[in-house]
Amino acid sequence: MDPASLFGNLFFGLVGYAAYRFGKARERPLKMVIGVVLCVFPWLVPDGPLWLWGVGGLLTAALFLPI
């Protein structure tokens, strides 16, 4: 595992945890689901930082959509 993937796993896990907590506190189920997906997806994407940062960036951007 290279440093970019390790840092990405940690970063997106923390962002996912924060999104889950925010969604739970504000009763926003979509934010909670995106938070859980952010915590789990690093295990599901192919090995490599490009996939990790690409998918993670899209999911993180989805948190800011006014839905």
Phi and psi in radians as a Rosetta constraint file:
Dihedral C 1 N 2 CA 2 C 2 CIRCULARHARMONIC -1.520 0.35
Dihedral N 2 CA 2 C 2 N 3 CIRCULARHARMONIC 2.871 0.35
Dihedral C 2 N 3 CA 3 C 3 CIRCULARHARMONIC -1.070 0.35
Dihedral N 3 CA 3 C 3 N 4 CIRCULARHARMONIC -0.603 0.35
Dihedral C 3 N 4 CA 4 C 4 CIRCULARHARMONIC -1.130 0.35
Dihedral N 4 CA 4 C 4 N 5 CIRCULARHARMONIC -0.690 0.35
Dihedral C 4 N 5 CA 5 C 5 CIRCULARHARMONIC -1.232 0.35
Dihedral N 5 CA 5 C 5 N 6 CIRCULARHARMONIC -0.703 0.35
Dihedral C 5 N 6 CA 6 C 6 CIRCULARHARMONIC -1.098 0.35
Dihedral N 6 CA 6 C 6 N 7 CIRCULARHARMONIC -0.811 0.35
Dihedral C 6 N 7 CA 7 C 7 CIRCULARHARMONIC -1.148 0.35
Dihedral N 7 CA 7 C 7 N 8 CIRCULARHARMONIC -0.661 0.35
Dihedral C 7 N 8 CA 8 C 8 CIRCULARHARMONIC -1.106 0.35
Dihedral N 8 CA 8 C 8 N 9 CIRCULARHARMONIC -0.750 0.35
Dihedral C 8 N 9 CA 9 C 9 CIRCULARHARMONIC -1.038 0.35
Dihedral N 9 CA 9 C 9 N 10 CIRCULARHARMONIC -0.801 0.35
Dihedral C 9 N 10 CA 10 C 10 CIRCULARHARMONIC -1.143 0.35
Dihedral N 10 CA 10 C 10 N 11 CIRCULARHARMONIC -0.813 0.35
Dihedral C 10 N 11 CA 11 C 11 CIRCULARHARMONIC -1.079 0.35
Dihedral N 11 CA 11 C 11 N 12 CIRCULARHARMONIC -0.886 0.35
Dihedral C 11 N 12 CA 12 C 12 CIRCULARHARMONIC -1.246 0.35
Dihedral N 12 CA 12 C 12 N 13 CIRCULARHARMONIC -0.485 0.35
Dihedral C 12 N 13 CA 13 C 13 CIRCULARHARMONIC -1.134 0.35
Dihedral N 13 CA 13 C 13 N 14 CIRCULARHARMONIC -0.755 0.35
Dihedral C 13 N 14 CA 14 C 14 CIRCULARHARMONIC -1.181 0.35
Dihedral N 14 CA 14 C 14 N 15 CIRCULARHARMONIC -0.726 0.35
Dihedral C 14 N 15 CA 15 C 15 CIRCULARHARMONIC -1.108 0.35
Dihedral N 15 CA 15 C 15 N 16 CIRCULARHARMONIC -0.716 0.35
Dihedral C 15 N 16 CA 16 C 16 CIRCULARHARMONIC -1.120 0.35
Dihedral N 16 CA 16 C 16 N 17 CIRCULARHARMONIC -0.721 0.35
Dihedral C 16 N 17 CA 17 C 17 CIRCULARHARMONIC -1.113 0.35
Dihedral N 17 CA 17 C 17 N 18 CIRCULARHARMONIC -0.770 0.35
Dihedral C 17 N 18 CA 18 C 18 CIRCULARHARMONIC -1.117 0.35
Dihedral N 18 CA 18 C 18 N 19 CIRCULARHARMONIC -0.703 0.35
Dihedral C 18 N 19 CA 19 C 19 CIRCULARHARMONIC -1.148 0.35
Dihedral N 19 CA 19 C 19 N 20 CIRCULARHARMONIC -0.703 0.35
Dihedral C 19 N 20 CA 20 C 20 CIRCULARHARMONIC -1.085 0.35
Dihedral N 20 CA 20 C 20 N 21 CIRCULARHARMONIC -0.822 0.35
Dihedral C 20 N 21 CA 21 C 21 CIRCULARHARMONIC -1.103 0.35
Dihedral N 21 CA 21 C 21 N 22 CIRCULARHARMONIC -0.726 0.35
Dihedral C 21 N 22 CA 22 C 22 CIRCULARHARMONIC -1.093 0.35
Dihedral N 22 CA 22 C 22 N 23 CIRCULARHARMONIC -0.805 0.35
Dihedral C 22 N 23 CA 23 C 23 CIRCULARHARMONIC -1.106 0.35
Dihedral N 23 CA 23 C 23 N 24 CIRCULARHARMONIC -0.637 0.35
Dihedral C 23 N 24 CA 24 C 24 CIRCULARHARMONIC -1.224 0.35
Dihedral N 24 CA 24 C 24 N 25 CIRCULARHARMONIC -0.728 0.35
Dihedral C 24 N 25 CA 25 C 25 CIRCULARHARMONIC -1.193 0.35
Dihedral N 25 CA 25 C 25 N 26 CIRCULARHARMONIC -0.641 0.35
Dihedral C 25 N 26 CA 26 C 26 CIRCULARHARMONIC -1.677 0.35
Dihedral N 26 CA 26 C 26 N 27 CIRCULARHARMONIC 0.060 0.35
Dihedral C 26 N 27 CA 27 C 27 CIRCULARHARMONIC 0.985 0.35
Dihedral N 27 CA 27 C 27 N 28 CIRCULARHARMONIC 0.930 0.35
Dihedral C 27 N 28 CA 28 C 28 CIRCULARHARMONIC -2.096 0.35
Dihedral N 28 CA 28 C 28 N 29 CIRCULARHARMONIC 1.699 0.35
Dihedral C 28 N 29 CA 29 C 29 CIRCULARHARMONIC -1.118 0.35
Dihedral N 29 CA 29 C 29 N 30 CIRCULARHARMONIC -0.562 0.35
Dihedral C 29 N 30 CA 30 C 30 CIRCULARHARMONIC -1.125 0.35
Dihedral N 30 CA 30 C 30 N 31 CIRCULARHARMONIC -0.696 0.35
Dihedral C 30 N 31 CA 31 C 31 CIRCULARHARMONIC -1.137 0.35
Dihedral N 31 CA 31 C 31 N 32 CIRCULARHARMONIC -0.640 0.35
Dihedral C 31 N 32 CA 32 C 32 CIRCULARHARMONIC -1.132 0.35
Dihedral N 32 CA 32 C 32 N 33 CIRCULARHARMONIC -0.758 0.35
Dihedral C 32 N 33 CA 33 C 33 CIRCULARHARMONIC -1.137 0.35
Dihedral N 33 CA 33 C 33 N 34 CIRCULARHARMONIC -0.781 0.35
Dihedral C 33 N 34 CA 34 C 34 CIRCULARHARMONIC -1.088 0.35
Dihedral N 34 CA 34 C 34 N 35 CIRCULARHARMONIC -0.660 0.35
Dihedral C 34 N 35 CA 35 C 35 CIRCULARHARMONIC -1.073 0.35
Dihedral N 35 CA 35 C 35 N 36 CIRCULARHARMONIC -0.760 0.35
Dihedral C 35 N 36 CA 36 C 36 CIRCULARHARMONIC -1.157 0.35
Dihedral N 36 CA 36 C 36 N 37 CIRCULARHARMONIC -0.728 0.35
Dihedral C 36 N 37 CA 37 C 37 CIRCULARHARMONIC -1.102 0.35
Dihedral N 37 CA 37 C 37 N 38 CIRCULARHARMONIC -0.692 0.35
Dihedral C 37 N 38 CA 38 C 38 CIRCULARHARMONIC -1.094 0.35
Dihedral N 38 CA 38 C 38 N 39 CIRCULARHARMONIC -0.592 0.35
Dihedral C 38 N 39 CA 39 C 39 CIRCULARHARMONIC -1.287 0.35
Dihedral N 39 CA 39 C 39 N 40 CIRCULARHARMONIC -0.522 0.35
Dihedral C 39 N 40 CA 40 C 40 CIRCULARHARMONIC -1.725 0.35
Dihedral N 40 CA 40 C 40 N 41 CIRCULARHARMONIC -0.518 0.35
Dihedral C 40 N 41 CA 41 C 41 CIRCULARHARMONIC -1.074 0.35
Dihedral N 41 CA 41 C 41 N 42 CIRCULARHARMONIC -0.485 0.35
Dihedral C 41 N 42 CA 42 C 42 CIRCULARHARMONIC -1.030 0.35
Dihedral N 42 CA 42 C 42 N 43 CIRCULARHARMONIC -0.437 0.35
Dihedral C 42 N 43 CA 43 C 43 CIRCULARHARMONIC -1.369 0.35
Dihedral N 43 CA 43 C 43 N 44 CIRCULARHARMONIC -0.303 0.35
Dihedral C 43 N 44 CA 44 C 44 CIRCULARHARMONIC -1.777 0.35
Dihedral N 44 CA 44 C 44 N 45 CIRCULARHARMONIC -0.354 0.35
Dihedral C 44 N 45 CA 45 C 45 CIRCULARHARMONIC -1.430 0.35
Dihedral N 45 CA 45 C 45 N 46 CIRCULARHARMONIC 2.669 0.35
Dihedral C 45 N 46 CA 46 C 46 CIRCULARHARMONIC -1.056 0.35
Dihedral N 46 CA 46 C 46 N 47 CIRCULARHARMONIC 2.699 0.35
Dihedral C 46 N 47 CA 47 C 47 CIRCULARHARMONIC -1.135 0.35
Dihedral N 47 CA 47 C 47 N 48 CIRCULARHARMONIC 2.269 0.35
Dihedral C 47 N 48 CA 48 C 48 CIRCULARHARMONIC 2.485 0.35
Dihedral N 48 CA 48 C 48 N 49 CIRCULARHARMONIC 2.453 0.35
Dihedral C 48 N 49 CA 49 C 49 CIRCULARHARMONIC -1.205 0.35
Dihedral N 49 CA 49 C 49 N 50 CIRCULARHARMONIC -0.459 0.35
Dihedral C 49 N 50 CA 50 C 50 CIRCULARHARMONIC -1.092 0.35
Dihedral N 50 CA 50 C 50 N 51 CIRCULARHARMONIC -0.840 0.35
Dihedral C 50 N 51 CA 51 C 51 CIRCULARHARMONIC -1.125 0.35
Dihedral N 51 CA 51 C 51 N 52 CIRCULARHARMONIC -0.774 0.35
Dihedral C 51 N 52 CA 52 C 52 CIRCULARHARMONIC -1.050 0.35
Dihedral N 52 CA 52 C 52 N 53 CIRCULARHARMONIC -0.890 0.35
Dihedral C 52 N 53 CA 53 C 53 CIRCULARHARMONIC -1.274 0.35
Dihedral N 53 CA 53 C 53 N 54 CIRCULARHARMONIC -0.544 0.35
Dihedral C 53 N 54 CA 54 C 54 CIRCULARHARMONIC -1.186 0.35
Dihedral N 54 CA 54 C 54 N 55 CIRCULARHARMONIC -0.920 0.35
Dihedral C 54 N 55 CA 55 C 55 CIRCULARHARMONIC -1.163 0.35
Dihedral N 55 CA 55 C 55 N 56 CIRCULARHARMONIC -0.732 0.35
Dihedral C 55 N 56 CA 56 C 56 CIRCULARHARMONIC -1.107 0.35
Dihedral N 56 CA 56 C 56 N 57 CIRCULARHARMONIC -0.678 0.35
Dihedral C 56 N 57 CA 57 C 57 CIRCULARHARMONIC -1.130 0.35
Dihedral N 57 CA 57 C 57 N 58 CIRCULARHARMONIC -0.719 0.35
Dihedral C 57 N 58 CA 58 C 58 CIRCULARHARMONIC -1.141 0.35
Dihedral N 58 CA 58 C 58 N 59 CIRCULARHARMONIC -0.743 0.35
Dihedral C 58 N 59 CA 59 C 59 CIRCULARHARMONIC -1.165 0.35
Dihedral N 59 CA 59 C 59 N 60 CIRCULARHARMONIC -0.690 0.35
Dihedral C 59 N 60 CA 60 C 60 CIRCULARHARMONIC -1.151 0.35
Dihedral N 60 CA 60 C 60 N 61 CIRCULARHARMONIC -0.689 0.35
Dihedral C 60 N 61 CA 61 C 61 CIRCULARHARMONIC -1.122 0.35
Dihedral N 61 CA 61 C 61 N 62 CIRCULARHARMONIC -0.578 0.35
Dihedral C 61 N 62 CA 62 C 62 CIRCULARHARMONIC -1.122 0.35
Dihedral N 62 CA 62 C 62 N 63 CIRCULARHARMONIC -0.433 0.35
Dihedral C 62 N 63 CA 63 C 63 CIRCULARHARMONIC -1.113 0.35
Dihedral N 63 CA 63 C 63 N 64 CIRCULARHARMONIC -0.474 0.35
Dihedral C 63 N 64 CA 64 C 64 CIRCULARHARMONIC -1.645 0.35
Dihedral N 64 CA 64 C 64 N 65 CIRCULARHARMONIC 0.032 0.35
Dihedral C 64 N 65 CA 65 C 65 CIRCULARHARMONIC -1.254 0.35
Dihedral N 65 CA 65 C 65 N 66 CIRCULARHARMONIC 2.455 0.35
Dihedral C 65 N 66 CA 66 C 66 CIRCULARHARMONIC -1.391 0.35
Dihedral N 66 CA 66 C 66 N 67 CIRCULARHARMONIC 1.137 0.35
